[in-house]
Amino acid sequence: MRDVRDVLIIGAGPSGLAAASRLAARGRDTLVLEEHDVIGRPVHCTGVLGHDAFAELDLPRDTILSITRSATFRSGHGEPVLVESEHIIATVVDRGPFDARLAERAAAAGAEIRTGARVEAIDVTPSGVTVTMRDSAPLRGRALVLACGANYRFNRALGLGIPRTHVQSAQLEMPFPSIPHIDVRMGRRIAPGGFAWAVPFMRGEASYARLGVLCETDARGHFLTAFEAIAREYGAPLTPPSEPRLKMLPLGPVKKTVSDRVLAVGDAAGLVKPTTGGGIYYGMLSGHFAADALDACLASDRLDERDLRAYEAQWRERIGPDIRAGLAFRKLATRLGDRGIDALMELARVDGLVPLLKDKADFNWHRGAALALLRHPAFRRAVISSIWS
């Protein structure tokens, strides 16, 4: 048994496994600690990301359930607005197998992965990092990557802080009648401060959907409201077959993502899309950035906060502008009442917003579409009028 590992990684989600693969491929002695017994379970997220990410990050294509180029948006009981585009391609993945494939790749690169390994405490000293386990001996490493999702029990003790605000989500996957497009619904009654969705896909010959809500409060209650509305439209049973899975999602980065010998990535760093709560793409990018910075710092044996800030500088340069634009857009959007949302839906139908979205939208990067909307005169007038009223 090795006494001291180069890197200990807490969490075997996409961000932790992205870091593990990259570090192990460069010869770093890497150990991943996953608290659950099965990687990829339980499934928390909708598993939707832009198709471009598969080539950019070499993601496992055999986990793709469906590919779609269209979505409908509506408010209340209004008519849906259809957005279709050949270059906006959303991919739905089977999240459990997706994470399992990433783990296989990390192991093939040389990383060790332990499941059922819950970390109880972390102690950082000038000479290294010690993690205390629930059912095994303590482990030591030269550095630590926090990739434990939206779970911030270690953040305060390590001086990283927690996200300033959160939203709630609830989601359920189930057999469901065929839906032609991703269905997105907005409004204070159905999802205050967020939206509801139905994402269709196939499992073999069977039609399925993931139905969920992102909202400010009472995710379960708003999920039941949204579920009934969507199920009624498509002729499905009006009662969910089981309870939805509930989750808290961070909105915005933590105070800092590095401290001495420690880096936080993905949801643990608050690096998610403020507009949708999506975290796979940002999480894997941040895992790669963390691995790059750590590899250089391990080589020089300089692992204090000042040296690890190269990681923070890299994600702020690449992801930061999108996060800032998304936060600004979200702050504005959450101030809209139902009348304002209705006005924007009507504007989309009659005043050219759909072509603008087709031209500017990118599923992985939301800044271009957000800025284009904010610069659109009619959009600004509708938003200002709604907020003023």
C-alpha positions as YAML, in Angstrom:
chain: A
units: angstrom
residues:
- id: 1
  name: MET
  ca: [0.00, 0.00, 0.00]
- id: 2
  name: ARG
  ca: [1.37, 3.39, -0.98]
- id: 3
  name: ASP
  ca: [1.83, 5.70, 2.03]
- id: 4
  name: VAL
  ca: [1.21, 9.00, 0.25]
- id: 5
  name: ARG
  ca: [-0.70, 9.47, -3.01]
- id: 6
  name: ASP
  ca: [-0.05, 12.34, -5.35]
- id: 7
  name: VAL
  ca: [-3.73, 13.29, -5.51]
- id: 8
  name: LEU
  ca: [-6.83, 12.27, -3.59]
- id: 9
  name: ILE
  ca: [-10.12, 13.07, -5.36]
- id: 10
  name: ILE
  ca: [-13.39, 13.07, -3.40]
- id: 11
  name: GLY
  ca: [-16.24, 12.22, -5.75]
- id: 12
  name: ALA
  ca: [-16.53, 10.09, -8.89]
- id: 13
  name: GLY
  ca: [-18.85, 12.28, -10.92]
- id: 14
  name: PRO
  ca: [-17.85, 13.74, -14.31]
- id: 15
  name: SER
  ca: [-15.68, 16.53, -12.86]
- id: 16
  name: GLY
  ca: [-13.73, 14.27, -10.50]
- id: 17
  name: LEU
  ca: [-13.28, 11.57, -13.13]
- id: 18
  name: ALA
  ca: [-12.16, 14.13, -15.73]
- id: 19
  name: ALA
  ca: [-9.44, 15.27, -13.34]
- id: 20
  name: ALA
  ca: [-8.51, 11.69, -12.46]
- id: 21
  name: SER
  ca: [-8.11, 10.58, -16.08]
- id: 22
  name: ARG
  ca: [-5.91, 13.52, -16.96]
- id: 23
  name: LEU
  ca: [-3.71, 13.23, -13.86]
- id: 24
  name: ALA
  ca: [-3.29, 9.47, -14.11]
- id: 25
  name: ALA
  ca: [-2.46, 9.70, -17.82]
- id: 26
  name: ARG
  ca: [0.42, 12.00, -16.85]
- id: 27
  name: GLY
  ca: [1.78, 9.49, -14.36]
- id: 28
  name: ARG
  ca: [0.31, 10.96, -11.18]
- id: 29
  name: ASP
  ca: [-0.64, 8.48, -8.45]
- id: 30
  name: THR
  ca: [-4.35, 9.24, -8.24]
- id: 31
  name: LEU
  ca: [-7.01, 7.79, -5.92]
- id: 32
  name: VAL
  ca: [-10.72, 8.57, -6.36]
- id: 33
  name: LEU
  ca: [-13.03, 8.12, -3.36]
- id: 34
  name: GLU
  ca: [-16.74, 7.69, -4.14]
- id: 35
  name: GLU
  ca: [-19.19, 7.46, -1.24]
- id: 36
  name: HIS
  ca: [-21.84, 5.51, -3.14]
- id: 37
  name: ASP
  ca: [-21.50, 1.81, -3.88]
- id: 38
  name: VAL
  ca: [-22.23, 2.23, -7.60]
- id: 39
  name: ILE
  ca: [-20.73, 4.98, -9.75]
- id: 40
  name: GLY
  ca: [-23.41, 7.05, -11.49]
- id: 41
  name: ARG
  ca: [-26.10, 6.17, -8.94]
- id: 42
  name: PRO
  ca: [-28.27, 7.76, -7.78]
- id: 43
  name: VAL
  ca: [-28.94, 9.86, -10.89]
- id: 44
  name: HIS
  ca: [-29.62, 13.52, -10.04]
- id: 45
  name: CYS
  ca: [-29.40, 15.44, -13.30]
- id: 46
  name: THR
  ca: [-31.29, 15.57, -16.60]
- id: 47
  name: GLY
  ca: [-28.19, 14.48, -18.52]
- id: 48
  name: VAL
  ca: [-28.51, 17.00, -21.36]
- id: 49
  name: LEU
  ca: [-25.49, 18.70, -22.91]
- id: 50
  name: GLY
  ca: [-24.50, 20.20, -26.23]
- id: 51
  name: HIS
  ca: [-23.45, 17.65, -28.83]
- id: 52
  name: ASP
  ca: [-20.20, 19.54, -29.53]
- id: 53
  name: ALA
  ca: [-18.93, 18.44, -26.13]
- id: 54
  name: PHE
  ca: [-18.61, 14.83, -27.28]
- id: 55
  name: ALA
  ca: [-15.88, 15.70, -29.77]
- id: 56
  name: GLU
  ca: [-14.27, 18.38, -27.59]
- id: 57
  name: LEU
  ca: [-14.01, 16.20, -24.47]
- id: 58
  name: ASP
  ca: [-13.97, 12.76, -26.14]
- id: 59
  name: LEU
  ca: [-17.12, 11.67, -24.31]
- id: 60
  name: PRO
  ca: [-18.55, 8.12, -24.55]
- id: 61
  name: ARG
  ca: [-21.01, 8.14, -27.44]
- id: 62
  name: ASP
  ca: [-22.47, 4.75, -26.59]
- id: 63
  name: THR
  ca: [-24.28, 6.42, -23.66]
- id: 64
  name: ILE
  ca: [-26.33, 8.73, -25.92]
- id: 65
  name: LEU
  ca: [-30.07, 8.11, -25.63]
- id: 66
  name: SER
  ca: [-31.26, 10.76, -28.09]
- id: 67
  name: ILE
  ca: [-30.21, 13.81, -30.06]
- id: 68
  name: THR
  ca: [-32.60, 16.69, -30.61]
- id: 69
  name: ARG
  ca: [-32.53, 19.99, -32.50]
- id: 70
  name: SER
  ca: [-35.80, 21.47, -31.25]
- id: 71
  name: ALA
  ca: [-37.61, 22.66, -28.13]
- id: 72
  name: THR
  ca: [-40.91, 24.35, -27.37]
- id: 73
  name: PHE
  ca: [-41.25, 27.16, -24.83]
- id: 74
  name: ARG
  ca: [-44.49, 28.36, -23.28]
- id: 75
  name: SER
  ca: [-45.89, 30.30, -20.35]
- id: 76
  name: GLY
  ca: [-49.01, 29.33, -18.46]
- id: 77
  name: HIS
  ca: [-51.60, 27.99, -20.84]
- id: 78
  name: GLY
  ca: [-50.29, 29.93, -23.84]
- id: 79
  name: GLU
  ca: [-49.40, 28.51, -27.21]
- id: 80
  name: PRO
  ca: [-45.88, 27.05, -27.43]
- id: 81
  name: VAL
  ca: [-43.07, 28.76, -29.30]
- id: 82
  name: LEU
  ca: [-40.99, 26.29, -31.31]
- id: 83
  name: VAL
  ca: [-37.25, 26.84, -31.69]
- id: 84
  name: GLU
  ca: [-35.52, 24.58, -34.22]
- id: 85
  name: SER
  ca: [-31.96, 24.88, -35.44]
- id: 86
  name: GLU
  ca: [-29.51, 22.70, -37.31]
- id: 87
  name: HIS
  ca: [-26.58, 23.95, -35.24]
- id: 88
  name: ILE
  ca: [-28.17, 23.87, -31.75]
- id: 89
  name: ILE
  ca: [-27.93, 20.16, -30.97]
- id: 90
  name: ALA
  ca: [-28.84, 18.81, -27.53]
- id: 91
  name: THR
  ca: [-27.76, 15.33, -26.51]
- id: 92
  name: VAL
  ca: [-29.50, 13.27, -23.83]
- id: 93
  name: VAL
  ca: [-27.20, 10.78, -22.11]
- id: 94
  name: ASP
  ca: [-27.88, 7.77, -19.94]
- id: 95
  name: ARG
  ca: [-26.25, 9.28, -16.88]
- id: 96
  name: GLY
  ca: [-25.47, 6.10, -14.94]
- id: 97
  name: PRO
  ca: [-23.62, 4.39, -17.82]
- id: 98
  name: PHE
  ca: [-22.10, 7.77, -18.79]
- id: 99
  name: ASP
  ca: [-20.39, 8.10, -15.40]
- id: 100
  name: ALA
  ca: [-19.43, 4.41, -15.44]
- id: 101
  name: ARG
  ca: [-17.66, 4.81, -18.81]
- id: 102
  name: LEU
  ca: [-15.75, 7.82, -17.50]
- id: 103
  name: ALA
  ca: [-14.69, 5.73, -14.50]
- id: 104
  name: GLU
  ca: [-13.50, 2.94, -16.80]
- id: 105
  name: ARG
  ca: [-11.38, 5.42, -18.73]
- id: 106
  name: ALA
  ca: [-9.89, 6.86, -15.55]
- id: 107
  name: ALA
  ca: [-9.01, 3.36, -14.34]
- id: 108
  name: ALA
  ca: [-7.51, 2.48, -17.72]
- id: 109
  name: ALA
  ca: [-5.33, 5.60, -17.44]
- id: 110
  name: GLY
  ca: [-4.02, 4.33, -14.10]
- id: 111
  name: ALA
  ca: [-6.28, 5.91, -11.47]
- id: 112
  name: GLU
  ca: [-7.56, 3.80, -8.58]
- id: 113
  name: ILE
  ca: [-11.27, 4.18, -7.81]
- id: 114
  name: ARG
  ca: [-12.84, 3.07, -4.53]
- id: 115
  name: THR
  ca: [-16.60, 2.95, -4.10]
- id: 116
  name: GLY
  ca: [-18.45, 2.93, -0.80]
- id: 117
  name: ALA
  ca: [-15.67, 5.19, 0.50]
- id: 118
  name: ARG
  ca: [-17.20, 8.02, 2.50]
- id: 119
  name: VAL
  ca: [-14.82, 10.73, 3.72]
- id: 120
  name: GLU
  ca: [-15.62, 12.01, 7.21]
- id: 121
  name: ALA
  ca: [-12.92, 14.64, 7.72]
- id: 122
  name: ILE
  ca: [-10.08, 16.41, 5.91]
- id: 123
  name: ASP
  ca: [-6.92, 17.71, 7.57]
- id: 124
  name: VAL
  ca: [-4.52, 19.90, 5.59]
- id: 125
  name: THR
  ca: [-1.01, 20.56, 6.90]
- id: 126
  name: PRO
  ca: [2.09, 22.10, 5.30]
- id: 127
  name: SER
  ca: [3.31, 18.59, 4.49]
- id: 128
  name: GLY
  ca: [0.17, 17.06, 2.97]
- id: 129
  name: VAL
  ca: [-3.52, 16.15, 3.19]
- id: 130
  name: THR
  ca: [-5.06, 13.45, 5.38]
- id: 131
  name: VAL
  ca: [-8.61, 12.23, 4.88]
- id: 132
  name: THR
  ca: [-10.41, 10.27, 7.57]
- id: 133
  name: MET
  ca: [-12.68, 7.51, 6.29]
- id: 134
  name: ARG
  ca: [-15.80, 6.06, 7.85]
- id: 135
  name: ASP
  ca: [-14.82, 2.38, 7.64]
- id: 136
  name: SER
  ca: [-11.11, 2.29, 6.81]
- id: 137
  name: ALA
  ca: [-7.75, 3.71, 7.77]
- id: 138
  name: PRO
  ca: [-6.92, 7.35, 7.03]
- id: 139
  name: LEU
  ca: [-5.41, 8.16, 3.64]
- id: 140
  name: ARG
  ca: [-2.69, 10.67, 2.83]
- id: 141
  name: GLY
  ca: [-2.03, 12.67, -0.31]
- id: 142
  name: ARG
  ca: [0.09, 15.54, -1.53]
- id: 143
  name: ALA
  ca: [-3.01, 17.33, -2.84]
- id: 144
  name: LEU
  ca: [-6.80, 17.01, -2.80]
- id: 145
  name: VAL
  ca: [-9.53, 17.67, -5.38]
- id: 146
  name: LEU
  ca: [-13.03, 18.30, -4.02]
- id: 147
  name: ALA
  ca: [-15.47, 16.90, -6.58]
- id: 148
  name: CYS
  ca: [-18.28, 15.90, -4.24]
- id: 149
  name: GLY
  ca: [-21.08, 17.78, -6.00]
- id: 150
  name: ALA
  ca: [-23.38, 20.30, -4.31]
- id: 151
  name: ASN
  ca: [-22.31, 19.09, -0.88]
- id: 152
  name: TYR
  ca: [-20.47, 21.80, 1.00]
- id: 153
  name: ARG
  ca: [-19.71, 20.13, 4.35]
- id: 154
  name: PHE
  ca: [-15.95, 20.53, 3.78]
- id: 155
  name: ASN
  ca: [-15.92, 23.94, 2.11]
- id: 156
  name: ARG
  ca: [-16.06, 26.17, 5.17]
- id: 157
  name: ALA
  ca: [-13.38, 24.23, 7.06]
- id: 158
  name: LEU
  ca: [-11.09, 24.48, 4.02]
- id: 159
  name: GLY
  ca: [-11.71, 28.21, 3.61]
- id: 160
  name: LEU
  ca: [-13.49, 27.92, 0.24]
- id: 161
  name: GLY
  ca: [-16.91, 29.22, 1.21]
- id: 162
  name: ILE
  ca: [-20.23, 28.18, -0.27]
- id: 163
  name: PRO
  ca: [-22.38, 29.55, -3.13]
- id: 164
  name: ARG
  ca: [-24.33, 32.63, -2.16]
- id: 165
  name: THR
  ca: [-27.65, 31.30, -3.43]
- id: 166
  name: HIS
  ca: [-29.20, 28.00, -4.45]
- id: 167
  name: VAL
  ca: [-32.23, 26.78, -6.33]
- id: 168
  name: GLN
  ca: [-34.14, 23.55, -5.91]
- id: 169
  name: SER
  ca: [-34.84, 20.86, -8.46]
- id: 170
  name: ALA
  ca: [-37.04, 17.78, -8.65]
- id: 171
  name: GLN
  ca: [-36.93, 15.19, -11.43]
- id: 172
  name: LEU
  ca: [-38.38, 11.82, -12.36]
- id: 173
  name: GLU
  ca: [-37.64, 9.50, -15.28]
- id: 174
  name: MET
  ca: [-40.49, 7.27, -16.44]
- id: 175
  name: PRO
  ca: [-42.11, 5.62, -19.47]
- id: 176
  name: PHE
  ca: [-44.07, 8.38, -21.18]
- id: 177
  name: PRO
  ca: [-46.03, 8.94, -24.40]
- id: 178
  name: SER
  ca: [-43.95, 10.18, -27.32]
- id: 179
  name: ILE
  ca: [-43.13, 13.93, -27.23]
- id: 180
  name: PRO
  ca: [-41.92, 15.53, -30.48]
- id: 181
  name: HIS
  ca: [-39.68, 18.18, -28.88]
- id: 182
  name: ILE
  ca: [-38.11, 19.07, -25.55]
- id: 183
  name: ASP
  ca: [-40.95, 20.82, -23.69]
- id: 184
  name: VAL
  ca: [-40.04, 23.83, -21.49]
- id: 185
  name: ARG
  ca: [-42.65, 25.70, -19.41]
- id: 186
  name: MET
  ca: [-42.33, 28.89, -17.39]
- id: 187
  name: GLY
  ca: [-44.46, 30.87, -14.97]
- id: 188
  name: ARG
  ca: [-44.83, 31.67, -11.29]
- id: 189
  name: ARG
  ca: [-47.44, 28.99, -10.70]
- id: 190
  name: ILE
  ca: [-45.54, 26.18, -12.35]
- id: 191
  name: ALA
  ca: [-41.90, 27.03, -11.48]
- id: 192
  name: PRO
  ca: [-41.21, 30.35, -9.70]
- id: 193
  name: GLY
  ca: [-37.74, 31.60, -10.55]
- id: 194
  name: GLY
  ca: [-37.11, 28.75, -12.96]
- id: 195
  name: PHE
  ca: [-38.84, 26.44, -15.41]
- id: 196
  name: ALA
  ca: [-40.32, 22.98, -15.84]
- id: 197
  name: TRP
  ca: [-39.31, 20.49, -18.51]
- id: 198
  name: ALA
  ca: [-40.05, 17.23, -20.23]
- id: 199
  name: VAL
  ca: [-37.08, 15.72, -22.09]
- id: 200
  name: PRO
  ca: [-38.08, 12.80, -24.35]
- id: 201
  name: PHE
  ca: [-35.89, 9.86, -25.36]
- id: 202
  name: MET
  ca: [-36.09, 6.17, -26.19]
- id: 203
  name: ARG
  ca: [-34.93, 3.10, -24.30]
- id: 204
  name: GLY
  ca: [-34.93, 0.44, -26.96]
- id: 205
  name: GLU
  ca: [-38.41, 0.55, -28.46]
- id: 206
  name: ALA
  ca: [-39.99, 2.20, -25.42]
- id: 207
  name: SER
  ca: [-40.72, 5.92, -25.17]
- id: 208
  name: TYR
  ca: [-39.48, 7.66, -22.00]
- id: 209
  name: ALA
  ca: [-39.18, 11.17, -20.61]
- id: 210
  name: ARG
  ca: [-37.42, 12.97, -17.80]
- id: 211
  name: LEU
  ca: [-39.83, 15.43, -16.21]
- id: 212
  name: GLY
  ca: [-38.66, 18.01, -13.73]
- id: 213
  name: VAL
  ca: [-38.65, 21.52, -12.33]
- id: 214
  name: LEU
  ca: [-36.05, 24.08, -11.32]
- id: 215
  name: CYS
  ca: [-37.49, 26.63, -8.89]
- id: 216
  name: GLU
  ca: [-36.82, 28.82, -5.87]
- id: 217
  name: THR
  ca: [-38.91, 26.94, -3.30]
- id: 218
  name: ASP
  ca: [-41.03, 23.80, -2.79]
- id: 219
  name: ALA
  ca: [-39.57, 21.78, -5.64]
- id: 220
  name: ARG
  ca: [-41.74, 18.75, -4.90]
- id: 221
  name: GLY
  ca: [-44.99, 20.74, -4.87]
- id: 222
  name: HIS
  ca: [-44.17, 22.55, -8.12]
- id: 223
  name: PHE
  ca: [-43.05, 19.28, -9.68]
- id: 224
  name: LEU
  ca: [-46.50, 17.80, -9.03]
- id: 225
  name: THR
  ca: [-48.15, 20.86, -10.59]
- id: 226
  name: ALA
  ca: [-45.93, 20.72, -13.68]
- id: 227
  name: PHE
  ca: [-46.24, 16.95, -13.96]
- id: 228
  name: GLU
  ca: [-50.04, 17.08, -14.04]
- id: 229
  name: ALA
  ca: [-50.07, 19.81, -16.71]
- id: 230
  name: ILE
  ca: [-47.61, 17.99, -18.98]
- id: 231
  name: ALA
  ca: [-49.14, 14.55, -18.42]
- id: 232
  name: ARG
  ca: [-52.63, 15.84, -19.16]
- id: 233
  name: GLU
  ca: [-51.49, 17.29, -22.49]
- id: 234
  name: TYR
  ca: [-49.80, 14.10, -23.66]
- id: 235
  name: GLY
  ca: [-52.36, 11.62, -22.32]
- id: 236
  name: ALA
  ca: [-50.22, 10.15, -19.55]
- id: 237
  name: PRO
  ca: [-51.42, 9.19, -16.04]
- id: 238
  name: LEU
  ca: [-51.83, 12.34, -13.94]
- id: 239
  name: THR
  ca: [-50.09, 10.89, -10.89]
- id: 240
  name: PRO
  ca: [-46.33, 10.23, -10.88]
- id: 241
  name: PRO
  ca: [-45.43, 6.54, -10.47]
- id: 242
  name: SER
  ca: [-42.89, 7.39, -7.75]
- id: 243
  name: GLU
  ca: [-41.42, 10.29, -5.83]
- id: 244
  name: PRO
  ca: [-39.15, 12.68, -7.77]
- id: 245
  name: ARG
  ca: [-35.50, 12.97, -6.80]
- id: 246
  name: LEU
  ca: [-34.87, 16.29, -5.06]
- id: 247
  name: LYS
  ca: [-31.64, 18.26, -5.25]
- id: 248
  name: MET
  ca: [-30.19, 21.65, -4.35]
- id: 249
  name: LEU
  ca: [-28.24, 23.39, -7.12]
- id: 250
  name: PRO
  ca: [-25.67, 26.17, -6.59]
- id: 251
  name: LEU
  ca: [-26.00, 29.49, -8.37]
- id: 252
  name: GLY
  ca: [-22.58, 31.02, -8.83]
- id: 253
  name: PRO
  ca: [-19.05, 30.07, -7.80]
- id: 254
  name: VAL
  ca: [-17.87, 29.70, -4.22]
- id: 255
  name: LYS
  ca: [-15.75, 32.49, -2.71]
- id: 256
  name: LYS
  ca: [-12.54, 30.81, -3.87]
- id: 257
  name: THR
  ca: [-11.86, 27.45, -5.51]
- id: 258
  name: VAL
  ca: [-8.34, 26.86, -4.18]
- id: 259
  name: SER
  ca: [-6.60, 26.79, -0.83]
- id: 260
  name: ASP
  ca: [-3.33, 25.22, 0.26]
- id: 261
  name: ARG
  ca: [-3.11, 21.78, -1.43]
- id: 262
  name: VAL
  ca: [-6.85, 21.82, -2.27]
- id: 263
  name: LEU
  ca: [-8.86, 22.56, -5.42]
- id: 264
  name: ALA
  ca: [-12.66, 22.42, -5.87]
- id: 265
  name: VAL
  ca: [-14.23, 21.52, -9.22]
- id: 266
  name: GLY
  ca: [-17.69, 21.26, -10.75]
- id: 267
  name: ASP
  ca: [-20.69, 21.67, -8.45]
- id: 268
  name: ALA
  ca: [-18.38, 21.63, -5.41]
- id: 269
  name: ALA
  ca: [-16.94, 24.90, -6.76]
- id: 270
  name: GLY
  ca: [-20.37, 26.25, -7.77]
- id: 271
  name: LEU
  ca: [-19.40, 25.99, -11.47]
- id: 272
  name: VAL
  ca: [-22.79, 25.37, -13.07]
- id: 273
  name: LYS
  ca: [-24.83, 27.20, -15.68]
- id: 274
  name: PRO
  ca: [-26.88, 29.84, -13.81]
- id: 275
  name: THR
  ca: [-29.58, 29.75, -16.49]
- id: 276
  name: THR
  ca: [-30.32, 26.00, -16.34]
- id: 277
  name: GLY
  ca: [-28.36, 24.51, -13.44]
- id: 278
  name: GLY
  ca: [-26.56, 22.20, -15.86]
- id: 279
  name: GLY
  ca: [-23.17, 21.08, -14.57]
- id: 280
  name: ILE
  ca: [-21.69, 18.29, -16.69]
- id: 281
  name: TYR
  ca: [-19.89, 20.45, -19.25]
- id: 282
  name: TYR
  ca: [-18.51, 23.10, -16.88]
- id: 283
  name: GLY
  ca: [-17.65, 20.34, -14.42]
- id: 284
  name: MET
  ca: [-15.54, 18.38, -16.88]
- id: 285
  name: LEU
  ca: [-13.79, 21.51, -18.13]
- id: 286
  name: SER
  ca: [-12.94, 22.49, -14.56]
- id: 287
  name: GLY
  ca: [-11.67, 18.95, -13.90]
- id: 288
  name: HIS
  ca: [-9.28, 19.29, -16.83]
- id: 289
  name: PHE
  ca: [-8.15, 22.75, -15.71]
- id: 290
  name: ALA
  ca: [-7.54, 21.46, -12.17]
- id: 291
  name: ALA
  ca: [-5.50, 18.53, -13.48]
- id: 292
  name: ASP
  ca: [-3.34, 20.85, -15.60]
- id: 293
  name: ALA
  ca: [-2.61, 23.14, -12.67]
- id: 294
  name: LEU
  ca: [-2.00, 20.29, -10.24]
- id: 295
  name: ASP
  ca: [0.35, 18.46, -12.59]
- id: 296
  name: ALA
  ca: [2.57, 21.54, -12.85]
- id: 297
  name: CYS
  ca: [2.46, 22.20, -9.10]
- id: 298
  name: LEU
  ca: [3.24, 18.58, -8.26]
- id: 299
  name: ALA
  ca: [6.25, 18.71, -10.56]
- id: 300
  name: SER
  ca: [7.63, 21.75, -8.74]
- id: 301
  name: ASP
  ca: [6.38, 20.56, -5.33]
- id: 302
  name: ARG
  ca: [4.78, 23.97, -4.85]
- id: 303
  name: LEU
  ca: [1.20, 23.33, -3.71]
- id: 304
  name: ASP
  ca: [0.23, 26.37, -1.71]
- id: 305
  name: GLU
  ca: [-2.79, 28.48, -2.58]
- id: 306
  name: ARG
  ca: [-0.78, 31.08, -4.48]
- id: 307
  name: ASP
  ca: [0.59, 28.49, -6.92]
- id: 308
  name: LEU
  ca: [-2.73, 26.67, -7.35]
- id: 309
  name: ARG
  ca: [-4.41, 29.92, -8.38]
- id: 310
  name: ALA
  ca: [-3.37, 29.08, -11.94]
- id: 311
  name: TYR
  ca: [-6.41, 26.77, -11.91]
- id: 312
  name: GLU
  ca: [-8.74, 29.53, -10.77]
- id: 313
  name: ALA
  ca: [-7.32, 31.91, -13.36]
- id: 314
  name: GLN
  ca: [-7.94, 29.34, -16.11]
- id: 315
  name: TRP
  ca: [-11.56, 28.61, -15.28]
- id: 316
  name: ARG
  ca: [-12.31, 32.30, -14.77]
- id: 317
  name: GLU
  ca: [-10.95, 33.08, -18.21]
- id: 318
  name: ARG
  ca: [-12.78, 30.26, -19.97]
- id: 319
  name: ILE
  ca: [-16.01, 29.81, -18.00]
- id: 320
  name: GLY
  ca: [-16.24, 33.07, -16.04]
- id: 321
  name: PRO
  ca: [-17.76, 35.29, -18.75]
- id: 322
  name: ASP
  ca: [-20.59, 32.81, -19.34]
- id: 323
  name: ILE
  ca: [-21.30, 32.48, -15.63]
- id: 324
  name: ARG
  ca: [-21.41, 36.28, -15.17]
- id: 325
  name: ALA
  ca: [-23.72, 36.75, -18.14]
- id: 326
  name: GLY
  ca: [-25.92, 33.89, -16.97]
- id: 327
  name: LEU
  ca: [-26.19, 35.32, -13.46]
- id: 328
  name: ALA
  ca: [-27.13, 38.74, -14.81]
- id: 329
  name: PHE
  ca: [-29.73, 37.26, -17.13]
- id: 330
  name: ARG
  ca: [-31.16, 35.08, -14.39]
- id: 331
  name: LYS
  ca: [-31.40, 38.01, -11.96]
- id: 332
  name: LEU
  ca: [-33.44, 39.91, -14.53]
- id: 333
  name: ALA
  ca: [-35.60, 36.94, -15.53]
- id: 334
  name: THR
  ca: [-36.56, 36.04, -11.96]
- id: 335
  name: ARG
  ca: [-38.04, 39.52, -11.49]
- id: 336
  name: LEU
  ca: [-40.58, 38.90, -14.23]
- id: 337
  name: GLY
  ca: [-44.14, 38.08, -13.29]
- id: 338
  name: ASP
  ca: [-46.44, 35.91, -15.35]
- id: 339
  name: ARG
  ca: [-47.61, 38.89, -17.41]
- id: 340
  name: GLY
  ca: [-44.02, 39.68, -18.30]
- id: 341
  name: ILE
  ca: [-43.31, 36.08, -19.30]
- id: 342
  name: ASP
  ca: [-46.49, 36.05, -21.41]
- id: 343
  name: ALA
  ca: [-45.35, 39.25, -23.10]
- id: 344
  name: LEU
  ca: [-41.97, 37.75, -23.94]
- id: 345
  name: MET
  ca: [-43.59, 34.63, -25.38]
- id: 346
  name: GLU
  ca: [-45.82, 36.81, -27.56]
- id: 347
  name: LEU
  ca: [-42.78, 38.84, -28.58]
- id: 348
  name: ALA
  ca: [-41.03, 35.65, -29.62]
- id: 349
  name: ARG
  ca: [-43.96, 34.74, -31.84]
- id: 350
  name: VAL
  ca: [-44.25, 38.07, -33.65]
- id: 351
  name: ASP
  ca: [-40.99, 40.02, -33.44]
- id: 352
  name: GLY
  ca: [-38.12, 37.90, -34.60]
- id: 353
  name: LEU
  ca: [-36.70, 36.58, -31.33]
- id: 354
  name: VAL
  ca: [-36.76, 33.00, -32.61]
- id: 355
  name: PRO
  ca: [-34.39, 33.71, -35.54]
- id: 356
  name: LEU
  ca: [-32.12, 35.56, -33.11]
- id: 357
  name: LEU
  ca: [-32.01, 32.53, -30.82]
- id: 358
  name: LYS
  ca: [-31.37, 30.21, -33.75]
- id: 359
  name: ASP
  ca: [-28.41, 32.36, -34.73]
- id: 360
  name: LYS
  ca: [-26.91, 33.07, -31.30]
- id: 361
  name: ALA
  ca: [-27.84, 30.14, -29.05]
- id: 362
  name: ASP
  ca: [-25.32, 27.48, -28.11]
- id: 363
  name: PHE
  ca: [-26.32, 24.66, -25.78]
- id: 364
  name: ASN
  ca: [-23.00, 24.60, -23.93]
- id: 365
  name: TRP
  ca: [-22.36, 28.36, -23.90]
- id: 366
  name: HIS
  ca: [-25.28, 30.67, -23.00]
- id: 367
  name: ARG
  ca: [-23.55, 34.05, -22.98]
- id: 368
  name: GLY
  ca: [-24.11, 34.84, -26.66]
- id: 369
  name: ALA
  ca: [-27.86, 34.25, -26.53]
- id: 370
  name: ALA
  ca: [-28.24, 36.09, -23.21]
- id: 371
  name: LEU
  ca: [-26.40, 39.18, -24.45]
- id: 372
  name: ALA
  ca: [-28.25, 39.13, -27.78]
- id: 373
  name: LEU
  ca: [-31.60, 39.12, -25.99]
- id: 374
  name: LEU
  ca: [-30.56, 41.88, -23.61]
- id: 375
  name: ARG
  ca: [-29.49, 44.04, -26.58]
- id: 376
  name: HIS
  ca: [-32.76, 43.46, -28.46]
- id: 377
  name: PRO
  ca: [-34.82, 46.70, -28.12]
- id: 378
  name: ALA
  ca: [-38.24, 45.04, -27.99]
- id: 379
  name: PHE
  ca: [-37.01, 42.48, -25.45]
- id: 380
  name: ARG
  ca: [-35.66, 45.25, -23.23]
- id: 381
  name: ARG
  ca: [-38.91, 47.20, -23.47]
- id: 382
  name: ALA
  ca: [-40.98, 44.15, -22.53]
- id: 383
  name: VAL
  ca: [-38.76, 43.36, -19.56]
- id: 384
  name: ILE
  ca: [-38.68, 46.94, -18.28]
- id: 385
  name: SER
  ca: [-42.44, 47.26, -18.69]
- id: 386
  name: SER
  ca: [-43.03, 44.04, -16.75]
- id: 387
  name: ILE
  ca: [-40.70, 44.95, -13.89]
- id: 388
  name: TRP
  ca: [-42.08, 48.50, -13.69]
- id: 389
  name: SER
  ca: [-45.65, 47.23, -13.51]
...
